Structure formats: C-alpha cells, structure tokens
Amino acid sequence: MKIETENNMRFDDDDPNCRLLIYPSEGKSFAFVQAIDLGMPHARHTEPLVRRYWGCWDYSNPVGSVQTILMNGGKWPDLPPAPSNLMD
C-alpha cells in the first residue's frame, strides 16, 4: 500500500521507516501509523522526517483509514522501551 496525502505525508509499506499497527479496543479498531513527512513542495526536507499519528481504523477501507489518520489523526511519540523488570 502506497499513499501520499495532501499534507505531504507518504506511507509505503515497503519502506522500513513506515509502520502500521492495528489494535482493537472497546469494540473498535485503532491504527498507529508511522509515515514520512516529505515537507512542502517548495521546501522539501533534506532528509525525510518520521511522523506518527493514530486514529480509528476501518477494515473495509484501509487506504482511506491511513489517509484520514495522516491528515487528522492524533500525534503519538516515539516511546522509550519499557524497563525489562516490568514483566518479572
């Protein structure tokens, strides 16, 4: 799946910098999308920037879901790894 949005975001599932995680919760599905910010056409980034957004997921419309999330989704940070002793 390759998607470019009007706000200059690119999701390409063949790109190792792009990720899509889908999780169900409370009877709904949510997706966490990591994509590339290309920058504005007149001021492209010298190196692509990784951006992360999340939002509602619709299994019947995966492309539309990714586009909507990249355009209007909430931001999520690159979380540090949890300490290994939490699972002990």
Secondary structure, DSSP 8 states (H G I E B T S, - for coil): -EEE-TTSEEEETTSTT-EEEEEEETTEEEEEEEEEEEEETTEEEEEEEEEEEEEE--TT-HHHHHHHHHHH-EE--------GGGG-
